[in-house]
Amino acid sequence: MPRGHLMTAAVMHIMQIAWTHNHIDLLDKHPHVRHNCKYVLWSSMAAKSKVDPSKTKALLAEGTLNPTPEKVSDPKFLENEFFDPRDVVQVKYEMLRRVSIEKAPVTLATEEYGVSRPTYYQSKASFDKGGVAGLVPRKRGPRGPHKLQGEARAFVEQQLVAGEPVRARELAKLIQQKFGLRIHPRTIERAVAGKKTPR
């Protein structure tokens, strides 16, 4: 067996004993052992994660790419390819399950999953409120024309003149004065793009 595989197997055995017998404190008493365990675990996870760069792109596009996958040290993320430390939703779910089902202390779980305690409690509240969907990071604020609705949108449409360019900057200022809304001129342009101007 190659040396790297032997070291990984040895580390996994040490960690499995510590978890099985609820002696994770042994790793705390020997920081160099804990550091080596994390290093070997992450080296193996990093090698596995290079297999599918398209998944990394998909996670990034959806806003669910874990910015610190190297901090995840739960052995199941090494042992089974189903578990992916790059997937922040899966990482948070497993962290919550570890505390809720396996009764791991919050401090231990947050260390294993590489997050802060406030992040744990925020994730728990989001999960309690919205299930797994609650763990998906929310996109910040409404995007595009969604900000331009109701009376403000009707106002913009009234200002359009056939055959003339959209005066987006001027309209943005008028909307702010009239409705108290700060709308970017590009948002106005997107909202009226393809819309027929009145004749």
C-alpha positions as protocol buffer text, in pm:
chain_id: "A"
residue {
  index: 1
  type: MET
  ca { x: 0 y: 0 z: 0 }
}
residue {
  index: 2
  type: PRO
  ca { x: 143 y: 347 z: -88 }
}
residue {
  index: 3
  type: ARG
  ca { x: 274 y: 552 z: 204 }
}
residue {
  index: 4
  type: GLY
  ca { x: 9 y: 825 z: 158 }
}
residue {
  index: 5
  type: HIS
  ca { x: -271 y: 570 z: 181 }
}
residue {
  index: 6
  type: LEU
  ca { x: -116 y: 418 z: 495 }
}
residue {
  index: 7
  type: MET
  ca { x: -96 y: 761 z: 662 }
}
residue {
  index: 8
  type: THR
  ca { x: -455 y: 842 z: 565 }
}
residue {
  index: 9
  type: ALA
  ca { x: -572 y: 506 z: 698 }
}
residue {
  index: 10
  type: ALA
  ca { x: -383 y: 559 z: 1025 }
}
residue {
  index: 11
  type: VAL
  ca { x: -528 y: 907 z: 1071 }
}
residue {
  index: 12
  type: MET
  ca { x: -877 y: 781 z: 992 }
}
residue {
  index: 13
  type: HIS
  ca { x: -832 y: 502 z: 1249 }
}
residue {
  index: 14
  type: ILE
  ca { x: -719 y: 748 z: 1520 }
}
residue {
  index: 15
  type: MET
  ca { x: -1009 y: 983 z: 1449 }
}
residue {
  index: 16
  type: GLN
  ca { x: -1261 y: 698 z: 1431 }
}
residue {
  index: 17
  type: ILE
  ca { x: -1150 y: 571 z: 1774 }
}
residue {
  index: 18
  type: ALA
  ca { x: -1172 y: 923 z: 1918 }
}
residue {
  index: 19
  type: TRP
  ca { x: -1524 y: 978 z: 1781 }
}
residue {
  index: 20
  type: THR
  ca { x: -1653 y: 627 z: 1856 }
}
residue {
  index: 21
  type: HIS
  ca { x: -1544 y: 638 z: 2219 }
}
residue {
  index: 22
  type: ASN
  ca { x: -1634 y: 1005 z: 2261 }
}
residue {
  index: 23
  type: HIS
  ca { x: -1271 y: 1094 z: 2333 }
}
residue {
  index: 24
  type: ILE
  ca { x: -1235 y: 1374 z: 2083 }
}
residue {
  index: 25
  type: ASP
  ca { x: -1072 y: 1565 z: 2372 }
}
residue {
  index: 26
  type: LEU
  ca { x: -765 y: 1342 z: 2312 }
}
residue {
  index: 27
  type: LEU
  ca { x: -706 y: 1535 z: 1991 }
}
residue {
  index: 28
  type: ASP
  ca { x: -733 y: 1861 z: 2185 }
}
residue {
  index: 29
  type: LYS
  ca { x: -467 y: 1742 z: 2430 }
}
residue {
  index: 30
  type: HIS
  ca { x: -232 y: 1669 z: 2141 }
}
residue {
  index: 31
  type: PRO
  ca { x: -261 y: 1966 z: 1901 }
}
residue {
  index: 32
  type: HIS
  ca { x: 11 y: 1833 z: 1667 }
}
residue {
  index: 33
  type: VAL
  ca { x: -190 y: 1512 z: 1620 }
}
residue {
  index: 34
  type: ARG
  ca { x: -506 y: 1713 z: 1552 }
}
residue {
  index: 35
  type: HIS
  ca { x: -317 y: 1935 z: 1306 }
}
residue {
  index: 36
  type: ASN
  ca { x: -174 y: 1631 z: 1122 }
}
residue {
  index: 37
  type: CYS
  ca { x: -519 y: 1468 z: 1114 }
}
residue {
  index: 38
  type: LYS
  ca { x: -670 y: 1778 z: 955 }
}
residue {
  index: 39
  type: TYR
  ca { x: -382 y: 1807 z: 708 }
}
residue {
  index: 40
  type: VAL
  ca { x: -415 y: 1446 z: 590 }
}
residue {
  index: 41
  type: LEU
  ca { x: -794 y: 1473 z: 573 }
}
residue {
  index: 42
  type: TRP
  ca { x: -784 y: 1793 z: 371 }
}
residue {
  index: 43
  type: SER
  ca { x: -510 y: 1664 z: 136 }
}
residue {
  index: 44
  type: SER
  ca { x: -729 y: 1367 z: 49 }
}
residue {
  index: 45
  type: MET
  ca { x: -1043 y: 1584 z: 14 }
}
residue {
  index: 46
  type: ALA
  ca { x: -857 y: 1831 z: -207 }
}
residue {
  index: 47
  type: ALA
  ca { x: -744 y: 1551 z: -437 }
}
residue {
  index: 48
  type: LYS
  ca { x: -1102 y: 1423 z: -457 }
}
residue {
  index: 49
  type: SER
  ca { x: -1248 y: 1769 z: -521 }
}
residue {
  index: 50
  type: LYS
  ca { x: -1027 y: 1820 z: -829 }
}
residue {
  index: 51
  type: VAL
  ca { x: -1217 y: 1542 z: -1004 }
}
residue {
  index: 52
  type: ASP
  ca { x: -1515 y: 1753 z: -1111 }
}
residue {
  index: 53
  type: PRO
  ca { x: -1442 y: 2120 z: -1187 }
}
residue {
  index: 54
  type: SER
  ca { x: -1785 y: 2156 z: -1351 }
}
residue {
  index: 55
  type: LYS
  ca { x: -1946 y: 2101 z: -1010 }
}
residue {
  index: 56
  type: THR
  ca { x: -1733 y: 2379 z: -864 }
}
residue {
  index: 57
  type: LYS
  ca { x: -1856 y: 2611 z: -1142 }
}
residue {
  index: 58
  type: ALA
  ca { x: -2217 y: 2510 z: -1077 }
}
residue {
  index: 59
  type: LEU
  ca { x: -2184 y: 2568 z: -702 }
}
residue {
  index: 60
  type: LEU
  ca { x: -2025 y: 2906 z: -766 }
}
residue {
  index: 61
  type: ALA
  ca { x: -2303 y: 3005 z: -1007 }
}
residue {
  index: 62
  type: GLU
  ca { x: -2570 y: 2911 z: -751 }
}
residue {
  index: 63
  type: GLY
  ca { x: -2392 y: 3089 z: -465 }
}
residue {
  index: 64
  type: THR
  ca { x: -2345 y: 2761 z: -274 }
}
residue {
  index: 65
  type: LEU
  ca { x: -1967 y: 2719 z: -309 }
}
residue {
  index: 66
  type: ASN
  ca { x: -1807 y: 2684 z: 34 }
}
residue {
  index: 67
  type: PRO
  ca { x: -1533 y: 2951 z: 52 }
}
residue {
  index: 68
  type: THR
  ca { x: -1331 y: 2743 z: 302 }
}
residue {
  index: 69
  type: PRO
  ca { x: -1369 y: 2372 z: 216 }
}
residue {
  index: 70
  type: GLU
  ca { x: -1025 y: 2302 z: 362 }
}
residue {
  index: 71
  type: LYS
  ca { x: -1163 y: 2372 z: 710 }
}
residue {
  index: 72
  type: VAL
  ca { x: -1408 y: 2080 z: 694 }
}
residue {
  index: 73
  type: SER
  ca { x: -1251 y: 1792 z: 889 }
}
residue {
  index: 74
  type: ASP
  ca { x: -1545 y: 1555 z: 944 }
}
residue {
  index: 75
  type: PRO
  ca { x: -1413 y: 1213 z: 830 }
}
residue {
  index: 76
  type: LYS
  ca { x: -1724 y: 1127 z: 628 }
}
residue {
  index: 77
  type: PHE
  ca { x: -1630 y: 1405 z: 385 }
}
residue {
  index: 78
  type: LEU
  ca { x: -1313 y: 1205 z: 317 }
}
residue {
  index: 79
  type: GLU
  ca { x: -1450 y: 852 z: 329 }
}
residue {
  index: 80
  type: ASN
  ca { x: -1744 y: 893 z: 94 }
}
residue {
  index: 81
  type: GLU
  ca { x: -1754 y: 1084 z: -235 }
}
residue {
  index: 82
  type: PHE
  ca { x: -2120 y: 1166 z: -170 }
}
residue {
  index: 83
  type: PHE
  ca { x: -2004 y: 1425 z: 83 }
}
residue {
  index: 84
  type: ASP
  ca { x: -1847 y: 1731 z: -76 }
}
residue {
  index: 85
  type: PRO
  ca { x: -1680 y: 2000 z: 139 }
}
residue {
  index: 86
  type: ARG
  ca { x: -1722 y: 2249 z: -147 }
}
residue {
  index: 87
  type: ASP
  ca { x: -2103 y: 2233 z: -113 }
}
residue {
  index: 88
  type: VAL
  ca { x: -2192 y: 2480 z: 164 }
}
residue {
  index: 89
  type: VAL
  ca { x: -2552 y: 2357 z: 189 }
}
residue {
  index: 90
  type: GLN
  ca { x: -2440 y: 1999 z: 247 }
}
residue {
  index: 91
  type: VAL
  ca { x: -2173 y: 2110 z: 495 }
}
residue {
  index: 92
  type: LYS
  ca { x: -2424 y: 2312 z: 700 }
}
residue {
  index: 93
  type: TYR
  ca { x: -2683 y: 2034 z: 690 }
}
residue {
  index: 94
  type: GLU
  ca { x: -2434 y: 1774 z: 811 }
}
residue {
  index: 95
  type: MET
  ca { x: -2316 y: 2010 z: 1086 }
}
residue {
  index: 96
  type: LEU
  ca { x: -2674 y: 2053 z: 1209 }
}
residue {
  index: 97
  type: ARG
  ca { x: -2736 y: 1679 z: 1187 }
}
residue {
  index: 98
  type: ARG
  ca { x: -2417 y: 1609 z: 1382 }
}
residue {
  index: 99
  type: VAL
  ca { x: -2540 y: 1822 z: 1672 }
}
residue {
  index: 100
  type: SER
  ca { x: -2908 y: 1729 z: 1654 }
}
residue {
  index: 101
  type: ILE
  ca { x: -2885 y: 1353 z: 1588 }
}
residue {
  index: 102
  type: GLU
  ca { x: -2537 y: 1256 z: 1706 }
}
residue {
  index: 103
  type: LYS
  ca { x: -2552 y: 1496 z: 2004 }
}
residue {
  index: 104
  type: ALA
  ca { x: -2210 y: 1645 z: 1932 }
}
residue {
  index: 105
  type: PRO
  ca { x: -2135 y: 1966 z: 2123 }
}
residue {
  index: 106
  type: VAL
  ca { x: -2180 y: 2283 z: 1915 }
}
residue {
  index: 107
  type: THR
  ca { x: -1816 y: 2385 z: 1969 }
}
residue {
  index: 108
  type: LEU
  ca { x: -1693 y: 2052 z: 1833 }
}
residue {
  index: 109
  type: ALA
  ca { x: -1928 y: 2061 z: 1535 }
}
residue {
  index: 110
  type: THR
  ca { x: -1832 y: 2417 z: 1442 }
}
residue {
  index: 111
  type: GLU
  ca { x: -1465 y: 2320 z: 1452 }
}
residue {
  index: 112
  type: GLU
  ca { x: -1524 y: 2007 z: 1241 }
}
residue {
  index: 113
  type: TYR
  ca { x: -1714 y: 2203 z: 979 }
}
residue {
  index: 114
  type: GLY
  ca { x: -1495 y: 2511 z: 984 }
}
residue {
  index: 115
  type: VAL
  ca { x: -1759 y: 2767 z: 1081 }
}
residue {
  index: 116
  type: SER
  ca { x: -1813 y: 3004 z: 1372 }
}
residue {
  index: 117
  type: ARG
  ca { x: -2067 y: 2948 z: 1647 }
}
residue {
  index: 118
  type: PRO
  ca { x: -2282 y: 3240 z: 1525 }
}
residue {
  index: 119
  type: THR
  ca { x: -2287 y: 3077 z: 1180 }
}
residue {
  index: 120
  type: TYR
  ca { x: -2406 y: 2753 z: 1340 }
}
residue {
  index: 121
  type: TYR
  ca { x: -2694 y: 2926 z: 1522 }
}
residue {
  index: 122
  type: GLN
  ca { x: -2788 y: 3126 z: 1213 }
}
residue {
  index: 123
  type: SER
  ca { x: -2789 y: 2805 z: 1006 }
}
residue {
  index: 124
  type: LYS
  ca { x: -3003 y: 2630 z: 1266 }
}
residue {
  index: 125
  type: ALA
  ca { x: -3257 y: 2912 z: 1269 }
}
residue {
  index: 126
  type: SER
  ca { x: -3268 y: 2916 z: 889 }
}
residue {
  index: 127
  type: PHE
  ca { x: -3313 y: 2538 z: 878 }
}
residue {
  index: 128
  type: ASP
  ca { x: -3584 y: 2543 z: 1147 }
}
residue {
  index: 129
  type: LYS
  ca { x: -3771 y: 2806 z: 948 }
}
residue {
  index: 130
  type: GLY
  ca { x: -3721 y: 2685 z: 590 }
}
residue {
  index: 131
  type: GLY
  ca { x: -3578 y: 2331 z: 592 }
}
residue {
  index: 132
  type: VAL
  ca { x: -3287 y: 2253 z: 361 }
}
residue {
  index: 133
  type: ALA
  ca { x: -3391 y: 2542 z: 134 }
}
residue {
  index: 134
  type: GLY
  ca { x: -3324 y: 2773 z: 428 }
}
residue {
  index: 135
  type: LEU
  ca { x: -2956 y: 2675 z: 414 }
}
residue {
  index: 136
  type: VAL
  ca { x: -2914 y: 2806 z: 59 }
}
residue {
  index: 137
  type: PRO
  ca { x: -2744 y: 3146 z: 81 }
}
residue {
  index: 138
  type: ARG
  ca { x: -2983 y: 3419 z: -26 }
}
residue {
  index: 139
  type: LYS
  ca { x: -2894 y: 3644 z: -312 }
}
residue {
  index: 140
  type: ARG
  ca { x: -2853 y: 3998 z: -184 }
}
residue {
  index: 141
  type: GLY
  ca { x: -3154 y: 4212 z: -259 }
}
residue {
  index: 142
  type: PRO
  ca { x: -3386 y: 4212 z: -557 }
}
residue {
  index: 143
  type: ARG
  ca { x: -3213 y: 4205 z: -892 }
}
residue {
  index: 144
  type: GLY
  ca { x: -3283 y: 4376 z: -1218 }
}
residue {
  index: 145
  type: PRO
  ca { x: -3627 y: 4502 z: -1310 }
}
residue {
  index: 146
  type: HIS
  ca { x: -3785 y: 4341 z: -1001 }
}
residue {
  index: 147
  type: LYS
  ca { x: -3695 y: 4661 z: -814 }
}
residue {
  index: 148
  type: LEU
  ca { x: -3898 y: 4857 z: -1066 }
}
residue {
  index: 149
  type: GLN
  ca { x: -4259 y: 4763 z: -999 }
}
residue {
  index: 150
  type: GLY
  ca { x: -4603 y: 4909 z: -953 }
}
residue {
  index: 151
  type: GLU
  ca { x: -4641 y: 5285 z: -972 }
}
residue {
  index: 152
  type: ALA
  ca { x: -4270 y: 5343 z: -1038 }
}
residue {
  index: 153
  type: ARG
  ca { x: -4277 y: 5114 z: -1341 }
}
residue {
  index: 154
  type: ALA
  ca { x: -4598 y: 5274 z: -1470 }
}
residue {
  index: 155
  type: PHE
  ca { x: -4433 y: 5616 z: -1427 }
}
residue {
  index: 156
  type: VAL
  ca { x: -4134 y: 5505 z: -1637 }
}
residue {
  index: 157
  type: GLU
  ca { x: -4361 y: 5369 z: -1908 }
}
residue {
  index: 158
  type: GLN
  ca { x: -4550 y: 5701 z: -1920 }
}
residue {
  index: 159
  type: GLN
  ca { x: -4222 y: 5885 z: -1976 }
}
residue {
  index: 160
  type: LEU
  ca { x: -4121 y: 5682 z: -2281 }
}
residue {
  index: 161
  type: VAL
  ca { x: -4140 y: 5872 z: -2608 }
}
residue {
  index: 162
  type: ALA
  ca { x: -4162 y: 5687 z: -2940 }
}
residue {
  index: 163
  type: GLY
  ca { x: -3846 y: 5709 z: -3148 }
}
residue {
  index: 164
  type: GLU
  ca { x: -3638 y: 5865 z: -2869 }
}
residue {
  index: 165
  type: PRO
  ca { x: -3376 y: 5693 z: -2653 }
}
residue {
  index: 166
  type: VAL
  ca { x: -3459 y: 5603 z: -2295 }
}
residue {
  index: 167
  type: ARG
  ca { x: -3330 y: 5876 z: -2062 }
}
residue {
  index: 168
  type: ALA
  ca { x: -3241 y: 5630 z: -1785 }
}
residue {
  index: 169
  type: ARG
  ca { x: -3029 y: 5864 z: -1570 }
}
residue {
  index: 170
  type: GLU
  ca { x: -3292 y: 6135 z: -1575 }
}
residue {
  index: 171
  type: LEU
  ca { x: -3567 y: 5883 z: -1501 }
}
residue {
  index: 172
  type: ALA
  ca { x: -3365 y: 5740 z: -1209 }
}
residue {
  index: 173
  type: LYS
  ca { x: -3346 y: 6089 z: -1054 }
}
residue {
  index: 174
  type: LEU
  ca { x: -3718 y: 6151 z: -1109 }
}
residue {
  index: 175
  type: ILE
  ca { x: -3807 y: 5814 z: -951 }
}
residue {
  index: 176
  type: GLN
  ca { x: -3595 y: 5893 z: -647 }
}
residue {
  index: 177
  type: GLN
  ca { x: -3765 y: 6233 z: -606 }
}
residue {
  index: 178
  type: LYS
  ca { x: -4118 y: 6108 z: -668 }
}
residue {
  index: 179
  type: PHE
  ca { x: -4113 y: 5763 z: -501 }
}
residue {
  index: 180
  type: GLY
  ca { x: -3804 y: 5769 z: -276 }
}
residue {
  index: 181
  type: LEU
  ca { x: -3658 y: 5468 z: -462 }
}
residue {
  index: 182
  type: ARG
  ca { x: -3295 y: 5443 z: -566 }
}
residue {
  index: 183
  type: ILE
  ca { x: -3295 y: 5265 z: -900 }
}
residue {
  index: 184
  type: HIS
  ca { x: -2983 y: 5222 z: -1111 }
}
residue {
  index: 185
  type: PRO
  ca { x: -3022 y: 5359 z: -1466 }
}
residue {
  index: 186
  type: ARG
  ca { x: -2923 y: 5018 z: -1608 }
}
residue {
  index: 187
  type: THR
  ca { x: -3217 y: 4862 z: -1421 }
}
residue {
  index: 188
  type: ILE
  ca { x: -3450 y: 5105 z: -1597 }
}
residue {
  index: 189
  type: GLU
  ca { x: -3295 y: 5022 z: -1933 }
}
residue {
  index: 190
  type: ARG
  ca { x: -3340 y: 4649 z: -1872 }
}
residue {
  index: 191
  type: ALA
  ca { x: -3699 y: 4699 z: -1757 }
}
residue {
  index: 192
  type: VAL
  ca { x: -3798 y: 4878 z: -2076 }
}
residue {
  index: 193
  type: ALA
  ca { x: -3580 y: 4675 z: -2316 }
}
residue {
  index: 194
  type: GLY
  ca { x: -3797 y: 4514 z: -2578 }
}
residue {
  index: 195
  type: LYS
  ca { x: -4104 y: 4703 z: -2455 }
}
residue {
  index: 196
  type: LYS
  ca { x: -4281 y: 4886 z: -2736 }
}
residue {
  index: 197
  type: THR
  ca { x: -4290 y: 5258 z: -2684 }
}
residue {
  index: 198
  type: PRO
  ca { x: -4627 y: 5430 z: -2719 }
}
residue {
  index: 199
  type: ARG
  ca { x: -4709 y: 5565 z: -3066 }
}
